[in-house]
Amino acid sequence: MKRTSVKKEKPTRVGSGNIPPEPAQDPRFGDLTPEWIAWYRATRTPEEFAARYAHRGIK
């Protein structure tokens, strides 16, 4: 069985040619690090953000 590499998600916001770099995630919080959540919100569509965080109570 051949292994394939896992690709990191790329921002898909249309028209944003100047995407800020991804901030570091706190090992204790992972993708719930406040700076990372703010970056994700700024670089993704509202639908992508809701799909990832709505079930966690983050709006």
PDB file of N, CA, C, O and CB in Angstrom:
ATOM      1  N   MET A   1       0.844  -1.179   0.000  1.00  0.00           N
ATOM      2  CA  MET A   1       0.000   0.000   0.000  1.00  0.00           C
ATOM      3  C   MET A   1       0.885   1.236   0.000  1.00  0.00           C
ATOM      4  O   MET A   1       1.802   1.352   0.813  1.00  0.00           O
ATOM      5  CB  MET A   1      -0.958   0.001   1.216  1.00  0.00           C
ATOM      6  N   LYS A   2       0.614   2.136  -0.891  1.00  0.00           N
ATOM      7  CA  LYS A   2       1.415   3.339  -1.016  1.00  0.00           C
ATOM      8  C   LYS A   2       0.873   4.434  -0.098  1.00  0.00           C
ATOM      9  O   LYS A   2      -0.333   4.682  -0.061  1.00  0.00           O
ATOM     10  CB  LYS A   2       1.440   3.819  -2.475  1.00  0.00           C
ATOM     11  N   ARG A   3       1.757   5.075   0.631  1.00  0.00           N
ATOM     12  CA  ARG A   3       1.345   6.173   1.505  1.00  0.00           C
ATOM     13  C   ARG A   3       1.387   7.482   0.738  1.00  0.00           C
ATOM     14  O   ARG A   3       2.277   7.725  -0.077  1.00  0.00           O
ATOM     15  CB  ARG A   3       2.245   6.252   2.758  1.00  0.00           C
ATOM     16  N   THR A   4       0.403   8.312   1.023  1.00  0.00           N
ATOM     17  CA  THR A   4       0.396   9.633   0.409  1.00  0.00           C
ATOM     18  C   THR A   4       0.609  10.662   1.496  1.00  0.00           C
ATOM     19  O   THR A   4       0.185  10.465   2.635  1.00  0.00           O
ATOM     20  CB  THR A   4      -0.927   9.899  -0.359  1.00  0.00           C
ATOM     21  N   SER A   5       1.249  11.738   1.161  1.00  0.00           N
ATOM     22  CA  SER A   5       1.501  12.776   2.153  1.00  0.00           C
ATOM     23  C   SER A   5       0.226  13.575   2.404  1.00  0.00           C
ATOM     24  O   SER A   5      -0.596  13.766   1.508  1.00  0.00           O
ATOM     25  CB  SER A   5       2.644  13.708   1.693  1.00  0.00           C
ATOM     26  N   VAL A   6       0.087  14.028   3.627  1.00  0.00           N
ATOM     27  CA  VAL A   6      -1.069  14.836   4.000  1.00  0.00           C
ATOM     28  C   VAL A   6      -0.745  16.276   3.665  1.00  0.00           C
ATOM     29  O   VAL A   6       0.273  16.811   4.103  1.00  0.00           O
ATOM     30  CB  VAL A   6      -1.428  14.671   5.516  1.00  0.00           C
ATOM     31  N   LYS A   7      -1.607  16.900   2.893  1.00  0.00           N
ATOM     32  CA  LYS A   7      -1.384  18.288   2.509  1.00  0.00           C
ATOM     33  C   LYS A   7      -2.033  19.207   3.520  1.00  0.00           C
ATOM     34  O   LYS A   7      -3.134  18.935   3.999  1.00  0.00           O
ATOM     35  CB  LYS A   7      -1.931  18.566   1.098  1.00  0.00           C
ATOM     36  N   LYS A   8      -1.347  20.308   3.851  1.00  0.00           N
ATOM     37  CA  LYS A   8      -1.927  21.299   4.748  1.00  0.00           C
ATOM     38  C   LYS A   8      -3.026  22.042   4.000  1.00  0.00           C
ATOM     39  O   LYS A   8      -2.968  22.216   2.783  1.00  0.00           O
ATOM     40  CB  LYS A   8      -0.841  22.287   5.278  1.00  0.00           C
ATOM     41  N   GLU A   9      -4.022  22.473   4.754  1.00  0.00           N
ATOM     42  CA  GLU A   9      -5.116  23.234   4.155  1.00  0.00           C
ATOM     43  C   GLU A   9      -4.591  24.576   3.666  1.00  0.00           C
ATOM     44  O   GLU A   9      -3.795  25.230   4.339  1.00  0.00           O
ATOM     45  CB  GLU A   9      -6.272  23.436   5.168  1.00  0.00           C
ATOM     46  N   LYS A  10      -5.039  24.966   2.511  1.00  0.00           N
ATOM     47  CA  LYS A  10      -4.656  26.255   1.955  1.00  0.00           C
ATOM     48  C   LYS A  10      -5.818  27.224   2.100  1.00  0.00           C
ATOM     49  O   LYS A  10      -6.971  26.833   1.917  1.00  0.00           O
ATOM     50  CB  LYS A  10      -4.234  26.118   0.473  1.00  0.00           C
ATOM     51  N   PRO A  11      -5.535  28.479   2.425  1.00  0.00           N
ATOM     52  CA  PRO A  11      -6.614  29.467   2.488  1.00  0.00           C
ATOM     53  C   PRO A  11      -7.298  29.585   1.140  1.00  0.00           C
ATOM     54  O   PRO A  11      -6.645  29.527   0.097  1.00  0.00           O
ATOM     55  CB  PRO A  11      -6.077  30.838   2.933  1.00  0.00           C
ATOM     56  N   THR A  12      -8.612  29.750   1.160  1.00  0.00           N
ATOM     57  CA  THR A  12      -9.353  29.787  -0.090  1.00  0.00           C
ATOM     58  C   THR A  12     -10.122  31.089  -0.292  1.00  0.00           C
ATOM     59  O   THR A  12     -10.924  31.191  -1.221  1.00  0.00           O
ATOM     60  CB  THR A  12     -10.303  28.630  -0.146  1.00  0.00           C
ATOM     61  N   ARG A  13      -9.894  32.069   0.547  1.00  0.00           N
ATOM     62  CA  ARG A  13     -10.609  33.330   0.398  1.00  0.00           C
ATOM     63  C   ARG A  13     -10.265  33.953  -0.949  1.00  0.00           C
ATOM     64  O   ARG A  13      -9.094  34.136  -1.280  1.00  0.00           O
ATOM     65  CB  ARG A  13     -10.265  34.302   1.554  1.00  0.00           C
ATOM     66  N   VAL A  14     -11.273  34.269  -1.703  1.00  0.00           N
ATOM     67  CA  VAL A  14     -11.089  34.804  -3.044  1.00  0.00           C
ATOM     68  C   VAL A  14     -10.589  36.242  -2.967  1.00  0.00           C
ATOM     69  O   VAL A  14     -11.113  37.045  -2.195  1.00  0.00           O
ATOM     70  CB  VAL A  14     -12.403  34.729  -3.844  1.00  0.00           C
ATOM     71  N   GLY A  15      -9.586  36.565  -3.760  1.00  0.00           N
ATOM     72  CA  GLY A  15      -9.098  37.928  -3.859  1.00  0.00           C
ATOM     73  C   GLY A  15      -8.102  38.320  -2.775  1.00  0.00           C
ATOM     74  O   GLY A  15      -7.730  39.490  -2.688  1.00  0.00           O
ATOM     75  N   SER A  16      -7.666  37.391  -1.959  1.00  0.00           N
ATOM     76  CA  SER A  16      -6.699  37.754  -0.923  1.00  0.00           C
ATOM     77  C   SER A  16      -5.318  37.268  -1.345  1.00  0.00           C
ATOM     78  O   SER A  16      -4.913  36.155  -1.011  1.00  0.00           O
ATOM     79  CB  SER A  16      -7.101  37.151   0.460  1.00  0.00           C
ATOM     80  N   GLY A  17      -4.613  38.095  -2.067  1.00  0.00           N
ATOM     81  CA  GLY A  17      -3.293  37.727  -2.530  1.00  0.00           C
ATOM     82  C   GLY A  17      -2.237  37.940  -1.463  1.00  0.00           C
ATOM     83  O   GLY A  17      -1.105  37.485  -1.621  1.00  0.00           O
ATOM     84  N   ASN A  18      -2.583  38.626  -0.375  1.00  0.00           N
ATOM     85  CA  ASN A  18      -1.628  38.937   0.667  1.00  0.00           C
ATOM     86  C   ASN A  18      -2.055  38.236   1.957  1.00  0.00           C
ATOM     87  O   ASN A  18      -2.582  38.881   2.863  1.00  0.00           O
ATOM     88  CB  ASN A  18      -1.514  40.471   0.874  1.00  0.00           C
ATOM     89  N   ILE A  19      -1.834  36.932   2.049  1.00  0.00           N
ATOM     90  CA  ILE A  19      -2.263  36.129   3.193  1.00  0.00           C
ATOM     91  C   ILE A  19      -1.179  36.177   4.265  1.00  0.00           C
ATOM     92  O   ILE A  19      -0.021  35.873   3.980  1.00  0.00           O
ATOM     93  CB  ILE A  19      -2.558  34.657   2.767  1.00  0.00           C
ATOM     94  N   PRO A  20      -1.537  36.554   5.497  1.00  0.00           N
ATOM     95  CA  PRO A  20      -0.536  36.583   6.565  1.00  0.00           C
ATOM     96  C   PRO A  20      -0.082  35.171   6.918  1.00  0.00           C
ATOM     97  O   PRO A  20      -0.823  34.211   6.705  1.00  0.00           O
ATOM     98  CB  PRO A  20      -1.097  37.288   7.812  1.00  0.00           C
ATOM     99  N   PRO A  21       1.128  35.037   7.455  1.00  0.00           N
ATOM    100  CA  PRO A  21       1.616  33.701   7.806  1.00  0.00           C
ATOM    101  C   PRO A  21       0.814  33.100   8.952  1.00  0.00           C
ATOM    102  O   PRO A  21       0.280  33.812   9.803  1.00  0.00           O
ATOM    103  CB  PRO A  21       3.096  33.756   8.180  1.00  0.00           C
ATOM    104  N   GLU A  22       0.746  31.794   8.954  1.00  0.00           N
ATOM    105  CA  GLU A  22       0.014  31.074  10.001  1.00  0.00           C
ATOM    106  C   GLU A  22       0.752  31.219  11.332  1.00  0.00           C
ATOM    107  O   GLU A  22       1.946  30.927  11.405  1.00  0.00           O
ATOM    108  CB  GLU A  22      -0.155  29.569   9.627  1.00  0.00           C
ATOM    109  N   PRO A  23       0.057  31.669  12.393  1.00  0.00           N
ATOM    110  CA  PRO A  23       0.725  31.789  13.687  1.00  0.00           C
ATOM    111  C   PRO A  23       0.934  30.418  14.324  1.00  0.00           C
ATOM    112  O   PRO A  23       0.294  29.435  13.950  1.00  0.00           O
ATOM    113  CB  PRO A  23      -0.088  32.689  14.625  1.00  0.00           C
ATOM    114  N   ALA A  24       1.836  30.377  15.283  1.00  0.00           N
ATOM    115  CA  ALA A  24       2.104  29.125  15.986  1.00  0.00           C
ATOM    116  C   ALA A  24       0.918  28.771  16.876  1.00  0.00           C
ATOM    117  O   ALA A  24       0.264  29.647  17.442  1.00  0.00           O
ATOM    118  CB  ALA A  24       3.403  29.230  16.825  1.00  0.00           C
ATOM    119  N   GLN A  25       0.656  27.486  16.988  1.00  0.00           N
ATOM    120  CA  GLN A  25      -0.406  27.012  17.874  1.00  0.00           C
ATOM    121  C   GLN A  25       0.207  26.637  19.219  1.00  0.00           C
ATOM    122  O   GLN A  25       1.274  26.026  19.278  1.00  0.00           O
ATOM    123  CB  GLN A  25      -1.162  25.796  17.249  1.00  0.00           C
ATOM    124  N   ASP A  26      -0.480  27.011  20.296  1.00  0.00           N
ATOM    125  CA  ASP A  26      -0.056  26.624  21.635  1.00  0.00           C
ATOM    126  C   ASP A  26      -0.263  25.117  21.763  1.00  0.00           C
ATOM    127  O   ASP A  26      -1.340  24.624  21.427  1.00  0.00           O
ATOM    128  CB  ASP A  26      -0.851  27.412  22.745  1.00  0.00           C
ATOM    129  N   PRO A  27       0.737  24.369  22.240  1.00  0.00           N
ATOM    130  CA  PRO A  27       0.586  22.911  22.354  1.00  0.00           C
ATOM    131  C   PRO A  27      -0.588  22.487  23.238  1.00  0.00           C
ATOM    132  O   PRO A  27      -1.147  21.406  23.051  1.00  0.00           O
ATOM    133  CB  PRO A  27       1.859  22.313  22.901  1.00  0.00           C
ATOM    134  N   ARG A  28      -0.958  23.324  24.188  1.00  0.00           N
ATOM    135  CA  ARG A  28      -2.069  22.973  25.078  1.00  0.00           C
ATOM    136  C   ARG A  28      -3.422  23.172  24.407  1.00  0.00           C
ATOM    137  O   ARG A  28      -4.378  22.463  24.718  1.00  0.00           O
ATOM    138  CB  ARG A  28      -2.003  23.802  26.352  1.00  0.00           C
ATOM    139  N   PHE A  29      -3.508  24.131  23.490  1.00  0.00           N
ATOM    140  CA  PHE A  29      -4.796  24.481  22.905  1.00  0.00           C
ATOM    141  C   PHE A  29      -4.945  24.084  21.445  1.00  0.00           C
ATOM    142  O   PHE A  29      -6.068  23.994  20.949  1.00  0.00           O
ATOM    143  CB  PHE A  29      -5.014  25.941  23.033  1.00  0.00           C
ATOM    144  N   GLY A  30      -3.852  23.845  20.750  1.00  0.00           N
ATOM    145  CA  GLY A  30      -3.920  23.453  19.347  1.00  0.00           C
ATOM    146  C   GLY A  30      -4.631  24.480  18.493  1.00  0.00           C
ATOM    147  O   GLY A  30      -4.272  25.657  18.513  1.00  0.00           O
ATOM    148  N   ASP A  31      -5.648  24.048  17.731  1.00  0.00           N
ATOM    149  CA  ASP A  31      -6.340  24.985  16.850  1.00  0.00           C
ATOM    150  C   ASP A  31      -7.340  25.863  17.600  1.00  0.00           C
ATOM    151  O   ASP A  31      -8.101  26.597  16.971  1.00  0.00           O
ATOM    152  CB  ASP A  31      -7.054  24.228  15.751  1.00  0.00           C
ATOM    153  N   LEU A  32      -7.353  25.802  18.923  1.00  0.00           N
ATOM    154  CA  LEU A  32      -8.183  26.712  19.722  1.00  0.00           C
ATOM    155  C   LEU A  32      -7.357  27.864  20.297  1.00  0.00           C
ATOM    156  O   LEU A  32      -7.865  28.638  21.109  1.00  0.00           O
ATOM    157  CB  LEU A  32      -8.871  25.943  20.860  1.00  0.00           C
ATOM    158  N   THR A  33      -6.096  27.989  19.890  1.00  0.00           N
ATOM    159  CA  THR A  33      -5.265  29.123  20.285  1.00  0.00           C
ATOM    160  C   THR A  33      -5.912  30.387  19.733  1.00  0.00           C
ATOM    161  O   THR A  33      -6.192  30.451  18.536  1.00  0.00           O
ATOM    162  CB  THR A  33      -3.786  28.965  19.767  1.00  0.00           C
ATOM    163  N   PRO A  34      -6.161  31.408  20.579  1.00  0.00           N
ATOM    164  CA  PRO A  34      -6.880  32.609  20.118  1.00  0.00           C
ATOM    165  C   PRO A  34      -6.276  33.276  18.883  1.00  0.00           C
ATOM    166  O   PRO A  34      -7.012  33.712  17.998  1.00  0.00           O
ATOM    167  CB  PRO A  34      -6.929  33.610  21.226  1.00  0.00           C
ATOM    168  N   GLU A  35      -4.952  33.360  18.811  1.00  0.00           N
ATOM    169  CA  GLU A  35      -4.316  33.987  17.642  1.00  0.00           C
ATOM    170  C   GLU A  35      -4.567  33.164  16.378  1.00  0.00           C
ATOM    171  O   GLU A  35      -4.754  33.716  15.294  1.00  0.00           O
ATOM    172  CB  GLU A  35      -2.797  34.149  17.874  1.00  0.00           C
ATOM    173  N   TRP A  36      -4.567  31.838  16.532  1.00  0.00           N
ATOM    174  CA  TRP A  36      -4.789  30.968  15.381  1.00  0.00           C
ATOM    175  C   TRP A  36      -6.230  31.053  14.905  1.00  0.00           C
ATOM    176  O   TRP A  36      -6.490  31.044  13.702  1.00  0.00           O
ATOM    177  CB  TRP A  36      -4.435  29.524  15.726  1.00  0.00           C
ATOM    178  N   ILE A  37      -7.173  31.135  15.849  1.00  0.00           N
ATOM    179  CA  ILE A  37      -8.586  31.285  15.485  1.00  0.00           C
ATOM    180  C   ILE A  37      -8.789  32.582  14.718  1.00  0.00           C
ATOM    181  O   ILE A  37      -9.494  32.598  13.709  1.00  0.00           O
ATOM    182  CB  ILE A  37      -9.488  31.257  16.743  1.00  0.00           C
ATOM    183  N   ALA A  38      -8.178  33.677  15.185  1.00  0.00           N
ATOM    184  CA  ALA A  38      -8.296  34.969  14.496  1.00  0.00           C
ATOM    185  C   ALA A  38      -7.701  34.886  13.091  1.00  0.00           C
ATOM    186  O   ALA A  38      -8.276  35.430  12.148  1.00  0.00           O
ATOM    187  CB  ALA A  38      -7.592  36.083  15.306  1.00  0.00           C
ATOM    188  N   TRP A  39      -6.564  34.215  12.938  1.00  0.00           N
ATOM    189  CA  TRP A  39      -5.946  34.054  11.623  1.00  0.00           C
ATOM    190  C   TRP A  39      -6.845  33.223  10.712  1.00  0.00           C
ATOM    191  O   TRP A  39      -7.039  33.565   9.546  1.00  0.00           O
ATOM    192  CB  TRP A  39      -4.557  33.395  11.751  1.00  0.00           C
ATOM    193  N   TYR A  40      -7.391  32.135  11.245  1.00  0.00           N
ATOM    194  CA  TYR A  40      -8.246  31.264  10.446  1.00  0.00           C
ATOM    195  C   TYR A  40      -9.483  32.020   9.969  1.00  0.00           C
ATOM    196  O   TYR A  40      -9.886  31.891   8.813  1.00  0.00           O
ATOM    197  CB  TYR A  40      -8.657  30.021  11.254  1.00  0.00           C
ATOM    198  N   ARG A  41     -10.073  32.796  10.847  1.00  0.00           N
ATOM    199  CA  ARG A  41     -11.258  33.592  10.492  1.00  0.00           C
ATOM    200  C   ARG A  41     -10.929  34.600   9.388  1.00  0.00           C
ATOM    201  O   ARG A  41     -11.731  34.822   8.480  1.00  0.00           O
ATOM    202  CB  ARG A  41     -11.804  34.328  11.736  1.00  0.00           C
ATOM    203  N   ALA A  42      -9.736  35.210   9.475  1.00  0.00           N
ATOM    204  CA  ALA A  42      -9.347  36.232   8.497  1.00  0.00           C
ATOM    205  C   ALA A  42      -8.973  35.645   7.142  1.00  0.00           C
ATOM    206  O   ALA A  42      -9.047  36.339   6.128  1.00  0.00           O
ATOM    207  CB  ALA A  42      -8.185  37.036   9.030  1.00  0.00           C
ATOM    208  N   THR A  43      -8.574  34.382   7.109  1.00  0.00           N
ATOM    209  CA  THR A  43      -8.081  33.807   5.851  1.00  0.00           C
ATOM    210  C   THR A  43      -9.025  32.801   5.210  1.00  0.00           C
ATOM    211  O   THR A  43      -8.721  32.274   4.141  1.00  0.00           O
ATOM    212  CB  THR A  43      -6.769  33.148   6.089  1.00  0.00           C
ATOM    213  N   ARG A  44     -10.156  32.525   5.833  1.00  0.00           N
ATOM    214  CA  ARG A  44     -11.096  31.543   5.285  1.00  0.00           C
ATOM    215  C   ARG A  44     -12.460  32.171   5.042  1.00  0.00           C
ATOM    216  O   ARG A  44     -12.755  33.266   5.521  1.00  0.00           O
ATOM    217  CB  ARG A  44     -11.231  30.342   6.230  1.00  0.00           C
ATOM    218  N   THR A  45     -13.265  31.469   4.306  1.00  0.00           N
ATOM    219  CA  THR A  45     -14.629  31.941   4.072  1.00  0.00           C
ATOM    220  C   THR A  45     -15.449  31.707   5.338  1.00  0.00           C
ATOM    221  O   THR A  45     -15.096  30.853   6.152  1.00  0.00           O
ATOM    222  CB  THR A  45     -15.277  31.219   2.843  1.00  0.00           C
ATOM    223  N   PRO A  46     -16.537  32.453   5.513  1.00  0.00           N
ATOM    224  CA  PRO A  46     -17.395  32.232   6.691  1.00  0.00           C
ATOM    225  C   PRO A  46     -17.911  30.794   6.789  1.00  0.00           C
ATOM    226  O   PRO A  46     -18.086  30.276   7.892  1.00  0.00           O
ATOM    227  CB  PRO A  46     -18.577  33.188   6.655  1.00  0.00           C
ATOM    228  N   GLU A  47     -18.150  30.158   5.664  1.00  0.00           N
ATOM    229  CA  GLU A  47     -18.642  28.784   5.671  1.00  0.00           C
ATOM    230  C   GLU A  47     -17.567  27.824   6.194  1.00  0.00           C
ATOM    231  O   GLU A  47     -17.870  26.917   6.970  1.00  0.00           O
ATOM    232  CB  GLU A  47     -19.087  28.368   4.258  1.00  0.00           C
ATOM    233  N   GLU A  48     -16.317  28.023   5.772  1.00  0.00           N
ATOM    234  CA  GLU A  48     -15.225  27.177   6.250  1.00  0.00           C
ATOM    235  C   GLU A  48     -14.999  27.371   7.746  1.00  0.00           C
ATOM    236  O   GLU A  48     -14.780  26.406   8.479  1.00  0.00           O
ATOM    237  CB  GLU A  48     -13.935  27.481   5.478  1.00  0.00           C
ATOM    238  N   PHE A  49     -15.054  28.624   8.192  1.00  0.00           N
ATOM    239  CA  PHE A  49     -14.869  28.899   9.616  1.00  0.00           C
ATOM    240  C   PHE A  49     -15.979  28.248  10.435  1.00  0.00           C
ATOM    241  O   PHE A  49     -15.708  27.626  11.462  1.00  0.00           O
ATOM    242  CB  PHE A  49     -14.836  30.416   9.874  1.00  0.00           C
ATOM    243  N   ALA A  50     -17.216  28.386   9.992  1.00  0.00           N
ATOM    244  CA  ALA A  50     -18.347  27.801  10.718  1.00  0.00           C
ATOM    245  C   ALA A  50     -18.243  26.278  10.749  1.00  0.00           C
ATOM    246  O   ALA A  50     -18.558  25.657  11.763  1.00  0.00           O
ATOM    247  CB  ALA A  50     -19.681  28.229  10.074  1.00  0.00           C
ATOM    248  N   ALA A  51     -17.806  25.677   9.652  1.00  0.00           N
ATOM    249  CA  ALA A  51     -17.684  24.221   9.608  1.00  0.00           C
ATOM    250  C   ALA A  51     -16.661  23.714  10.618  1.00  0.00           C
ATOM    251  O   ALA A  51     -16.812  22.618  11.157  1.00  0.00           O
ATOM    252  CB  ALA A  51     -17.299  23.766   8.204  1.00  0.00           C
ATOM    253  N   ARG A  52     -15.634  24.495  10.874  1.00  0.00           N
ATOM    254  CA  ARG A  52     -14.584  24.056  11.786  1.00  0.00           C
ATOM    255  C   ARG A  52     -14.886  24.388  13.249  1.00  0.00           C
ATOM    256  O   ARG A  52     -14.543  23.613  14.141  1.00  0.00           O
ATOM    257  CB  ARG A  52     -13.273  24.682  11.387  1.00  0.00           C
ATOM    258  N   TYR A  53     -15.527  25.539  13.501  1.00  0.00           N
ATOM    259  CA  TYR A  53     -15.664  26.006  14.879  1.00  0.00           C
ATOM    260  C   TYR A  53     -17.070  26.163  15.417  1.00  0.00           C
ATOM    261  O   TYR A  53     -17.225  26.333  16.626  1.00  0.00           O
ATOM    262  CB  TYR A  53     -15.003  27.273  15.001  1.00  0.00           C
ATOM    263  N   ALA A  54     -18.102  26.115  14.595  1.00  0.00           N
ATOM    264  CA  ALA A  54     -19.477  26.348  15.081  1.00  0.00           C
ATOM    265  C   ALA A  54     -19.886  25.333  16.136  1.00  0.00           C
ATOM    266  O   ALA A  54     -20.547  25.698  17.108  1.00  0.00           O
ATOM    267  CB  ALA A  54     -20.467  26.300  13.917  1.00  0.00           C
ATOM    268  N   HIS A  55     -19.513  24.076  15.973  1.00  0.00           N
ATOM    269  CA  HIS A  55     -19.897  23.049  16.949  1.00  0.00           C
ATOM    270  C   HIS A  55     -19.158  23.217  18.282  1.00  0.00           C
ATOM    271  O   HIS A  55     -19.519  22.585  19.275  1.00  0.00           O
ATOM    272  CB  HIS A  55     -19.621  21.657  16.379  1.00  0.00           C
ATOM    273  N   ARG A  56     -18.132  24.063  18.305  1.00  0.00           N
ATOM    274  CA  ARG A  56     -17.385  24.325  19.535  1.00  0.00           C
ATOM    275  C   ARG A  56     -17.881  25.583  20.240  1.00  0.00           C
ATOM    276  O   ARG A  56     -17.356  25.957  21.289  1.00  0.00           O
ATOM    277  CB  ARG A  56     -15.898  24.456  19.228  1.00  0.00           C
ATOM    278  N   GLY A  57     -18.884  26.231  19.673  1.00  0.00           N
ATOM    279  CA  GLY A  57     -19.452  27.431  20.284  1.00  0.00           C
ATOM    280  C   GLY A  57     -18.723  28.719  19.936  1.00  0.00           C
ATOM    281  O   GLY A  57     -18.960  29.744  20.576  1.00  0.00           O
ATOM    282  N   ILE A  58     -17.848  28.697  18.942  1.00  0.00           N
ATOM    283  CA  ILE A  58     -17.107  29.884  18.528  1.00  0.00           C
ATOM    284  C   ILE A  58     -17.802  30.488  17.316  1.00  0.00           C
ATOM    285  O   ILE A  58     -18.038  29.803  16.321  1.00  0.00           O
ATOM    286  CB  ILE A  58     -15.619  29.542  18.206  1.00  0.00           C
ATOM    287  N   LYS A  59     -18.126  31.761  17.403  1.00  0.00           N
ATOM    288  CA  LYS A  59     -18.821  32.426  16.299  1.00  0.00           C
ATOM    289  C   LYS A  59     -17.960  33.486  15.672  1.00  0.00           C
ATOM    290  O   LYS A  59     -18.386  34.148  14.726  1.00  0.00           O
ATOM    291  CB  LYS A  59     -20.120  33.039  16.773  1.00  0.00           C
TER     292      LYS A  59
END
